[in-house]
Amino acid sequence: MILRPTNRSIFFTALGLGAGGVGGCASLDPAPDIGRASSTVSERSGVVANWAEPWESSLTTWDGRSPLSAQQAVAMALRNNREIRSQVELIAASRADLVQAGLLPNPVVGLTLRFPFDPVSGGTFIGAQVVQSFTALWLRDGKVRAADARLNQTVLDVSDRALRLVADVRATHARIVFGEHAVVLSDENLATIRRSIDSLEARVRGGEGTPLDVNRARQQLAKAEAERTVVIRDLAKERRRMLEFIGFAAEGAEWTVQPGPAGPQAALLDEASAVLLAGSQRLDVAAARSLVDAQREELSVEEKNRLRDFGLGADFERSESGEKSIGPVVEIGIPIFDTNQAQIARAGSLARAALAAYETTAQRAVREARTAWVELDSAARLAEQYRTTVLAIAERNLTLAEAALKAGQSDVTVLLESQRELIEARRTLNDLERDAVLARIALEQSVGGRLSVPDAEGGP
């Protein structure tokens, strides 16, 4: 059928509006999505996650020598850690997928040029055809919703990884703090043992002791020196781990850390509250829920995609006699061999797997929160008990030993032994307090990055 000019204009206008009206206008700029992840991390860690700027290529915010605070370490890690920065780039990729989901496929243009075998009896034939596939038209909304859910999943997953990095940095900083204190206590213990050896040797020379006493003290000295070597080794490893976290693994490790403010290490909430926080704040649980939404939408898309090919277009022809014609073209794929049942079954299986994975993540979140709460509760109680009993008794014994030495009721070896026992008690308490601090960091991370929720709390 040959269309009149008016009909041609209407036809092409309708075709253009149909293709362009659903082309989508979503922005490729991932800045708002990255900003959402950054805001979540900042709110829960108390440190600004500055992902809009490139990471540092050299030390600028810290000179590599002065004491490193926990806040400095977290801020540097969020900005410079290459692994987390690579994860941030996935947000931009998911944003691009969302934009792509809203687009129709490009129209297809076909050209035809035919030459007769017998130029006398026939002429050249010219034809042109443009076809726009509209199959994606009724699938577009589902694809957009699925892509939007996956973008949300990516934002939540990146935020969760960043908060885990924050917890790792704080735990490493705490281990360095207590490691440095352990070195000081080890040095005090060694000095006390050496004084004990000098005193025992003097007694042997005075005929009041035996070489066995001296040898036992030297054995204690060798053991203490070996323990100090282990403490220094572990401290050196933690410093190097910290350098990797903050993005400068090759820098020197001859630096110290700045201890944080001392405070109560007991849990600020009970076990039931920890479980509730884990359910409402855990970003990995929210990310798994978004994946369930995405897979459900993709299943819906596949169920609507039984008619896989449907296209509309226009065809132009010029015959050998010079006559021109134009008309509509309809292309429909007949679902004889491929009815899309395989893709529907696959999408259904993935949707059920995503739901099971979400339930698994939620169960794991509850278990981690409960075990972290138990760990902190036990560690805090044990540290407090040791401080009020063992350490208090050791301090009292030292006072009594000093009084006995002044009264001539004992010799200096009793005093030195009391001093050594007190230092050992302080070393043990140092380890227990370290465990309590690490347990608190673990509980904070296991409930979603913070142990309390603001009054005006939105979604994760």
Backbone torsions as a table, in degrees:
resi	resn	phi	psi	omega
1	MET	NA	134.0	178.5
2	ILE	-93.1	124.2	179.9
3	LEU	-88.1	140.3	173.2
4	ARG	-70.7	161.6	-178.7
5	PRO	-53.1	-41.2	-179.4
6	THR	-62.6	-43.7	179.6
7	ASN	-65.6	-38.2	177.7
8	ARG	-61.2	-43.9	-179.2
9	SER	-61.9	-44.1	179.9
10	ILE	-63.2	-41.0	-176.6
11	PHE	-64.6	-49.6	-178.4
12	PHE	-67.5	-34.1	177.7
13	THR	-64.1	-43.9	178.6
14	ALA	-63.7	-41.2	179.5
15	LEU	-64.0	-42.4	-179.6
16	GLY	-67.2	-40.8	178.4
17	LEU	-66.8	-37.1	179.4
18	GLY	-64.8	-39.3	-179.6
19	ALA	-77.5	-40.3	-175.6
20	GLY	-83.5	-27.7	-176.4
21	GLY	-67.5	-22.9	-179.9
22	VAL	-110.3	15.7	-178.1
23	GLY	-68.8	-19.0	176.9
24	GLY	88.0	148.4	179.0
25	CYS	-132.3	19.1	178.5
26	ALA	-65.4	144.8	-177.3
27	SER	-85.7	146.3	175.5
28	LEU	-84.1	-5.8	-177.8
29	ASP	-71.0	115.8	-178.6
30	PRO	-86.8	3.2	-174.7
31	ALA	-55.9	-44.3	179.1
32	PRO	-62.9	-36.8	-179.9
33	ASP	-69.6	-43.5	177.2
34	ILE	-64.6	-38.1	177.5
35	GLY	-63.5	-34.9	177.8
36	ARG	-65.4	-43.3	177.0
37	ALA	-64.3	-42.8	-179.8
38	SER	-62.4	-41.0	-180.0
39	SER	-65.0	-40.2	178.8
40	THR	-61.6	-45.5	-179.8
41	VAL	-65.4	-42.0	-179.4
42	SER	-63.8	-42.1	-179.3
43	GLU	-63.5	-37.2	-172.9
44	ARG	-92.6	-19.6	180.0
45	SER	-105.2	-19.5	-176.2
46	GLY	78.3	8.6	-179.8
47	VAL	-126.9	134.2	-178.8
48	VAL	-70.8	127.6	175.7
49	ALA	-92.1	98.0	-174.2
50	ASN	-92.1	87.1	-179.7
51	TRP	-98.7	1.7	178.2
52	ALA	-80.5	-17.0	-179.5
53	GLU	-110.2	152.9	179.1
54	PRO	-68.7	159.8	178.1
55	TRP	-71.0	159.5	-178.6
56	GLU	-72.3	136.7	175.1
57	SER	-91.8	-13.9	175.8
58	SER	-148.5	161.1	-178.6
59	LEU	-65.8	120.4	177.4
60	THR	-128.2	-44.1	-179.3
61	THR	-80.1	-10.5	177.2
62	TRP	-147.5	138.1	-173.8
63	ASP	-86.3	-2.5	178.7
64	GLY	80.6	5.6	-179.1
65	ARG	-130.3	-40.9	-177.6
66	SER	-71.4	157.9	-179.4
67	PRO	-55.1	133.5	-176.3
68	LEU	-95.5	121.4	178.3
69	SER	-84.2	163.1	179.6
70	ALA	-65.4	-40.2	-180.0
71	GLN	-65.0	-40.8	175.8
72	GLN	-59.8	-45.6	-177.8
73	ALA	-62.6	-43.5	-179.8
74	VAL	-64.7	-45.0	-179.6
75	ALA	-61.2	-43.6	179.6
76	MET	-66.9	-38.1	-179.9
77	ALA	-65.7	-44.3	-179.9
78	LEU	-62.7	-32.5	-178.6
79	ARG	-87.0	-39.0	-168.0
80	ASN	-104.8	-16.5	-177.1
81	ASN	-64.0	119.3	-173.4
82	ARG	-66.5	-34.7	-178.1
83	GLU	-65.1	-44.9	-179.3
84	ILE	-70.3	-32.6	177.5
85	ARG	-67.8	-34.0	176.0
86	SER	-67.8	-34.3	177.5
87	GLN	-68.1	-35.5	178.7
88	VAL	-61.1	-35.1	179.4
89	GLU	-63.5	-24.4	178.4
90	LEU	-66.3	-24.6	176.7
91	ILE	-64.3	-43.3	178.1
92	ALA	-62.6	-38.7	178.1
93	ALA	-64.4	-40.9	178.6
94	SER	-68.3	-35.4	175.1
95	ARG	-62.5	-41.1	177.4
96	ALA	-63.8	-38.4	177.6
97	ASP	-63.2	-37.0	178.3
98	LEU	-64.6	-44.1	177.8
99	VAL	-62.6	-42.8	-179.1
100	GLN	-62.8	-35.7	-178.2
101	ALA	-64.2	-23.8	-179.3
102	GLY	-90.1	2.3	-176.4
103	LEU	-100.5	143.5	170.5
104	LEU	-80.5	155.0	173.6
105	PRO	-64.8	153.8	-178.8
106	ASN	-66.4	146.5	175.9
107	PRO	-66.1	155.0	-178.5
108	VAL	-111.4	128.3	179.2
109	VAL	-108.7	128.9	177.3
110	GLY	-120.1	136.3	178.8
111	LEU	-116.2	139.1	-179.9
112	THR	-125.9	131.0	176.6
113	LEU	-138.5	114.2	-175.7
114	ARG	-117.7	140.3	178.7
115	PHE	-118.3	136.1	-178.9
116	PRO	-73.8	150.4	172.8
117	PHE	-71.0	-31.8	-178.5
118	ASP	-117.5	98.6	-177.2
119	PRO	-59.6	-21.2	-177.4
120	VAL	-74.6	-39.9	-174.6
121	SER	-94.7	-7.9	-178.4
122	GLY	-147.8	169.8	-179.6
123	GLY	-127.5	-177.4	-178.8
124	THR	-77.3	140.3	179.6
125	PHE	-115.1	132.6	-179.9
126	ILE	-124.3	133.9	178.2
127	GLY	-142.8	152.5	177.4
128	ALA	-141.2	143.2	-177.2
129	GLN	-142.3	136.2	174.4
130	VAL	-127.0	128.9	-176.3
131	VAL	-130.3	131.8	176.0
132	GLN	-112.4	122.9	177.4
133	SER	-75.9	130.9	179.7
134	PHE	-113.6	12.0	179.0
135	THR	-59.0	-40.1	-177.3
136	ALA	-70.6	-9.3	-175.4
137	LEU	-63.6	-48.9	-179.1
138	TRP	-84.4	-4.1	175.7
139	LEU	-99.2	-9.4	-170.8
140	ARG	-61.1	-47.8	-175.9
141	ASP	-60.3	-43.0	178.9
142	GLY	-64.4	-41.5	178.4
143	LYS	-64.5	-39.4	179.6
144	VAL	-65.4	-43.5	179.3
145	ARG	-64.2	-39.6	178.3
146	ALA	-64.6	-44.3	179.6
147	ALA	-66.3	-36.3	177.7
148	ASP	-66.2	-39.3	176.9
149	ALA	-65.1	-38.5	178.0
150	ARG	-68.8	-35.9	174.8
151	LEU	-62.4	-44.2	177.5
152	ASN	-61.8	-39.4	177.2
153	GLN	-60.7	-43.5	-179.2
154	THR	-63.8	-43.9	178.9
155	VAL	-60.3	-44.5	180.0
156	LEU	-67.3	-39.6	-179.0
157	ASP	-66.4	-41.9	177.5
158	VAL	-64.4	-41.8	177.9
159	SER	-61.6	-42.0	179.6
160	ASP	-64.3	-43.5	178.4
161	ARG	-62.7	-37.8	178.9
162	ALA	-65.5	-40.9	178.8
163	LEU	-67.8	-33.4	174.6
164	ARG	-66.5	-37.1	175.0
165	LEU	-63.3	-42.0	177.5
166	VAL	-58.1	-44.9	179.8
167	ALA	-63.8	-41.0	179.1
168	ASP	-63.3	-42.2	-179.6
169	VAL	-65.2	-45.1	-179.7
170	ARG	-65.1	-38.9	178.5
171	ALA	-65.7	-41.9	178.3
172	THR	-64.1	-42.3	177.9
173	HIS	-60.7	-42.4	179.4
174	ALA	-64.0	-40.3	178.7
175	ARG	-64.5	-34.6	177.3
176	ILE	-68.9	-43.1	178.7
177	VAL	-56.5	-51.4	-178.0
178	PHE	-73.7	-26.2	175.5
179	GLY	-67.4	-42.1	177.2
180	GLU	-64.1	-38.5	177.6
181	HIS	-66.6	-36.1	178.8
182	ALA	-64.6	-35.7	177.3
183	VAL	-64.0	-42.8	178.8
184	VAL	-60.9	-45.6	179.5
185	LEU	-65.2	-35.9	176.9
186	SER	-64.7	-40.6	177.9
187	ASP	-64.0	-40.0	177.4
188	GLU	-64.2	-39.4	179.3
189	ASN	-64.7	-42.5	178.9
190	LEU	-62.9	-42.1	179.5
191	ALA	-63.1	-39.5	178.9
192	THR	-65.9	-42.6	179.7
193	ILE	-64.5	-39.8	179.4
194	ARG	-64.6	-39.6	176.1
195	ARG	-64.7	-35.9	177.4
196	SER	-64.4	-40.3	178.8
197	ILE	-64.1	-43.5	178.8
198	ASP	-60.5	-41.6	179.9
199	SER	-66.3	-42.1	179.9
200	LEU	-65.6	-40.1	178.1
201	GLU	-63.4	-37.5	177.5
202	ALA	-64.6	-38.2	178.6
203	ARG	-67.1	-37.9	177.8
204	VAL	-63.2	-42.2	178.8
205	ARG	-64.3	-30.0	179.2
206	GLY	-87.2	4.3	178.7
207	GLY	76.0	17.7	-177.8
208	GLU	-105.1	-3.6	-178.8
209	GLY	-140.7	-178.5	-179.2
210	THR	-122.7	156.9	176.0
211	PRO	-60.4	-24.2	178.7
212	LEU	-61.4	-40.6	178.7
213	ASP	-61.4	-40.0	178.9
214	VAL	-66.5	-42.5	-178.7
215	ASN	-65.9	-37.9	177.5
216	ARG	-65.0	-38.2	176.9
217	ALA	-66.9	-38.6	177.1
218	ARG	-66.8	-33.5	175.3
219	GLN	-63.9	-42.7	176.0
220	GLN	-61.4	-38.5	179.2
221	LEU	-63.9	-45.0	179.6
222	ALA	-62.8	-41.0	178.2
223	LYS	-64.1	-43.0	179.8
224	ALA	-64.9	-38.3	177.6
225	GLU	-65.2	-39.7	177.6
226	ALA	-64.9	-41.2	178.2
227	GLU	-63.7	-38.5	177.8
228	ARG	-64.2	-38.4	177.9
229	THR	-61.6	-40.1	178.0
230	VAL	-65.8	-41.8	179.0
231	VAL	-61.6	-44.8	179.7
232	ILE	-65.0	-39.5	177.8
233	ARG	-61.3	-48.4	-179.3
234	ASP	-64.2	-37.0	178.4
235	LEU	-65.3	-41.3	178.6
236	ALA	-63.2	-39.0	179.0
237	LYS	-65.7	-40.6	179.1
238	GLU	-65.6	-38.4	177.5
239	ARG	-63.3	-40.6	179.2
240	ARG	-70.1	-33.9	174.9
241	ARG	-65.3	-39.6	178.1
242	MET	-63.1	-40.8	179.2
243	LEU	-60.7	-37.7	176.8
244	GLU	-67.1	-42.0	179.9
245	PHE	-58.6	-41.6	-175.6
246	ILE	-88.0	3.4	171.9
247	GLY	91.5	17.0	-179.0
248	PHE	-136.8	63.2	-174.3
249	ALA	-64.1	-24.3	-176.0
250	ALA	-91.6	-2.0	-178.7
251	GLU	-73.5	163.7	178.5
252	GLY	-67.0	153.1	-176.3
253	ALA	-110.8	16.7	179.8
254	GLU	-90.9	68.4	179.0
255	TRP	-143.7	166.9	-179.7
256	THR	-118.0	176.2	177.6
257	VAL	-116.6	158.8	178.2
258	GLN	-97.5	116.7	-179.1
259	PRO	-60.4	144.3	177.0
260	GLY	-79.9	172.6	179.3
261	PRO	-65.3	135.1	178.8
262	ALA	-72.5	145.7	-179.0
263	GLY	-166.0	170.9	178.8
264	PRO	-63.4	137.0	-177.4
265	GLN	-103.8	0.0	178.9
266	ALA	-70.5	157.3	179.2
267	ALA	-63.9	140.9	178.3
268	LEU	-89.1	3.8	-177.7
269	LEU	-145.6	160.8	178.9
270	ASP	-87.6	177.5	-174.5
271	GLU	-64.2	-40.2	179.8
272	ALA	-63.1	-39.0	178.2
273	SER	-66.7	-36.4	177.3
274	ALA	-62.5	-39.8	178.4
275	VAL	-65.4	-42.8	179.0
276	LEU	-63.5	-41.3	178.7
277	LEU	-64.2	-40.9	179.4
278	ALA	-61.2	-39.3	179.3
279	GLY	-69.6	-30.9	-175.8
280	SER	-97.3	-22.7	-173.2
281	GLN	-110.5	-22.4	-173.3
282	ARG	-63.4	121.0	-177.2
283	LEU	-75.4	-29.2	177.5
284	ASP	-68.4	-31.3	175.1
285	VAL	-67.7	-44.2	178.2
286	ALA	-63.8	-38.2	178.1
287	ALA	-65.1	-40.4	177.9
288	ALA	-65.0	-35.2	177.2
289	ARG	-66.3	-38.7	177.6
290	SER	-64.7	-36.2	177.0
291	LEU	-64.9	-37.6	175.7
292	VAL	-60.0	-44.8	178.6
293	ASP	-61.5	-41.4	-179.5
294	ALA	-64.6	-44.8	-179.5
295	GLN	-67.5	-33.9	176.9
296	ARG	-65.2	-41.9	177.9
297	GLU	-66.3	-38.5	179.5
298	GLU	-67.8	-33.0	173.7
299	LEU	-64.3	-42.0	177.9
300	SER	-62.1	-39.3	178.1
301	VAL	-61.9	-45.3	-179.4
302	GLU	-65.5	-36.0	178.4
303	GLU	-66.5	-28.7	177.7
304	LYS	-86.8	-5.0	-171.8
305	ASN	-101.6	32.4	177.4
306	ARG	-68.8	-37.0	173.7
307	LEU	-90.0	97.0	-168.4
308	ARG	-79.2	-26.2	-176.7
309	ASP	-130.8	122.4	174.0
310	PHE	-149.0	118.0	-176.7
311	GLY	-133.5	147.9	174.7
312	LEU	-123.6	145.5	179.5
313	GLY	-167.3	-163.2	-179.0
314	ALA	-134.7	148.7	-179.4
315	ASP	-126.9	131.0	178.6
316	PHE	-117.5	134.9	179.4
317	GLU	-137.3	146.1	171.4
318	ARG	-127.6	119.1	-175.3
319	SER	-78.6	176.0	-178.5
320	GLU	-68.0	-20.1	178.8
321	SER	-88.7	-1.6	178.8
322	GLY	95.6	-2.0	178.8
323	GLU	-74.1	141.6	-178.5
324	LYS	-113.9	146.4	178.6
325	SER	-147.6	153.2	177.6
326	ILE	-143.6	145.7	-178.7
327	GLY	-164.1	168.8	-178.7
328	PRO	-75.1	156.5	176.0
329	VAL	-127.8	131.9	176.1
330	VAL	-122.9	125.6	177.9
331	GLU	-119.5	124.1	-179.1
332	ILE	-130.3	124.4	175.2
333	GLY	-80.7	124.6	-177.9
334	ILE	-86.4	117.4	-177.2
335	PRO	-76.8	76.3	178.8
336	ILE	-96.1	-53.2	-177.3
337	PHE	-90.0	-42.2	-178.3
338	ASP	-113.8	104.2	178.0
339	THR	-98.2	11.1	178.3
340	ASN	69.0	14.6	180.0
341	GLN	-65.5	-35.9	-179.1
342	ALA	-65.0	-42.9	179.6
343	GLN	-68.8	-34.0	176.6
344	ILE	-64.9	-44.1	179.0
345	ALA	-63.4	-40.1	179.2
346	ARG	-64.1	-46.6	-179.8
347	ALA	-63.7	-37.2	177.3
348	GLY	-64.6	-41.2	178.2
349	SER	-64.4	-42.3	178.8
350	LEU	-65.7	-35.2	178.1
351	ALA	-65.6	-43.0	178.0
352	ARG	-67.1	-37.2	177.4
353	ALA	-64.9	-39.5	178.6
354	ALA	-64.3	-39.3	178.3
355	LEU	-64.7	-42.8	178.1
356	ALA	-64.3	-39.4	178.7
357	ALA	-64.8	-37.4	176.9
358	TYR	-63.2	-45.5	178.4
359	GLU	-62.6	-38.9	177.7
360	THR	-62.4	-44.8	179.5
361	THR	-63.3	-41.2	178.9
362	ALA	-64.7	-41.3	178.0
363	GLN	-65.0	-41.7	179.4
364	ARG	-65.0	-36.9	178.8
365	ALA	-62.4	-43.1	178.7
366	VAL	-64.2	-44.9	-179.8
367	ARG	-62.6	-44.4	179.9
368	GLU	-64.0	-40.0	179.2
369	ALA	-65.6	-41.4	-178.2
370	ARG	-68.9	-45.0	180.0
371	THR	-67.5	-35.9	177.4
372	ALA	-65.9	-38.2	177.9
373	TRP	-64.9	-43.8	178.3
374	VAL	-61.4	-41.8	-179.7
375	GLU	-62.5	-45.5	179.9
376	LEU	-67.3	-43.9	179.9
377	ASP	-59.4	-44.4	-179.8
378	SER	-68.2	-44.3	-177.6
379	ALA	-64.7	-40.9	-179.9
380	ALA	-66.7	-42.0	179.4
381	ARG	-65.7	-42.1	-178.4
382	LEU	-65.1	-42.0	179.1
383	ALA	-63.6	-43.5	179.3
384	GLU	-65.8	-40.7	178.5
385	GLN	-63.5	-42.8	-179.9
386	TYR	-65.6	-37.8	-179.5
387	ARG	-65.8	-39.5	-174.7
388	THR	-87.4	-13.6	-179.1
389	THR	-115.0	-73.6	-174.1
390	VAL	-60.8	-50.4	-178.8
391	LEU	-64.8	-41.5	-179.9
392	ALA	-62.7	-41.1	178.1
393	ILE	-65.6	-41.9	179.2
394	ALA	-62.3	-40.7	177.5
395	GLU	-65.8	-39.3	177.9
396	ARG	-65.4	-40.8	178.8
397	ASN	-62.6	-38.4	178.2
398	LEU	-64.6	-41.4	177.8
399	THR	-61.6	-42.2	178.8
400	LEU	-66.6	-38.7	179.2
401	ALA	-65.1	-39.1	177.6
402	GLU	-65.0	-40.6	179.0
403	ALA	-67.2	-40.0	179.7
404	ALA	-65.9	-37.3	178.9
405	LEU	-66.2	-40.5	179.0
406	LYS	-66.8	-32.9	-179.5
407	ALA	-84.3	-2.2	-179.9
408	GLY	75.2	17.4	-179.2
409	GLN	-88.2	-12.5	178.0
410	SER	-151.2	165.6	179.2
411	ASP	-97.4	-177.1	-174.4
412	VAL	-68.7	-23.4	-179.2
413	THR	-63.9	-34.1	177.3
414	VAL	-65.5	-41.5	178.2
415	LEU	-63.4	-44.9	-179.7
416	LEU	-64.3	-38.2	177.9
417	GLU	-66.0	-39.3	177.4
418	SER	-64.9	-38.5	177.1
419	GLN	-64.3	-41.7	179.7
420	ARG	-64.6	-40.8	179.2
421	GLU	-65.5	-36.5	177.5
422	LEU	-65.4	-42.8	179.0
423	ILE	-64.4	-39.9	177.4
424	GLU	-62.0	-40.2	177.8
425	ALA	-64.2	-39.5	177.6
426	ARG	-66.4	-37.5	177.3
427	ARG	-64.0	-43.8	178.9
428	THR	-64.4	-42.2	178.1
429	LEU	-64.0	-36.3	176.7
430	ASN	-59.1	-43.1	178.4
431	ASP	-65.7	-41.3	-179.3
432	LEU	-66.6	-41.1	177.7
433	GLU	-67.3	-35.5	174.7
434	ARG	-61.4	-44.9	-179.9
435	ASP	-62.3	-36.7	178.7
436	ALA	-67.1	-40.6	178.0
437	VAL	-65.1	-44.0	178.6
438	LEU	-64.6	-36.5	178.3
439	ALA	-66.0	-37.1	177.8
440	ARG	-65.7	-42.3	177.8
441	ILE	-62.4	-41.5	179.5
442	ALA	-64.8	-40.1	178.3
443	LEU	-66.1	-42.2	179.1
444	GLU	-59.3	-43.2	179.4
445	GLN	-69.9	-35.7	-175.3
446	SER	-72.7	-19.3	178.3
447	VAL	-102.0	7.2	173.9
448	GLY	112.6	11.0	173.8
449	GLY	109.6	-10.0	178.5
450	ARG	-157.0	151.6	-175.2
451	LEU	-94.8	2.7	176.4
452	SER	-145.0	157.4	-177.8
453	VAL	-114.5	131.9	176.2
454	PRO	-59.1	156.8	-178.7
455	ASP	-60.8	-43.0	178.8
456	ALA	-97.2	79.0	-175.4
457	GLU	-97.7	127.5	174.3
458	GLY	-92.6	-159.7	177.7
459	GLY	-77.1	165.8	-179.9
460	PRO	-70.1	NA	NA
